[in-house]
Amino acid sequence: MSDSFIEALVSRQGASAETARRCAELVASSTPEVQEAAAKWVETGRYPTQPEIAGQSAATLGVRLRPTQVFSALVALATDAAGALHILDGYGRQAPTTALAEGSLPLEAQGHEND
């Protein structure tokens, strides 16, 4: 993933450089569709509606999650949709930061437990 993705995570979310780097590595290891969604977010500043994986997209996830969580969730959905949905659905409409911080999904929520 590009340096511009890391810079966007730091400037738009306030993520640490390390958290942004780990998220970028995760996205870079994912599908081309997830990578393209991240690139569109960097370019436009808006979460794209595609890809939609198991009824979720960056746009739907972005309503309740921070950017590092949005893109990590897309990676998790692309890898194990049922497992990722179980975690996301288990927290209803509240952002699942506790489970994410505990590593139930590879979402970088450390330092943002109360966000």
Secondary structure, DSSP 4 states (H G I P E B T S, - for coil): --HHHHHHIIIII---HHHHHHHHHHHHTS-HHHHHHHHHHHHHSS--S-S-BTTB-HHHHTTTS-HHHHHHHHHHHHH-HHHHHHHHHHTTTS--HHHHHTTSSS---TT-TT-
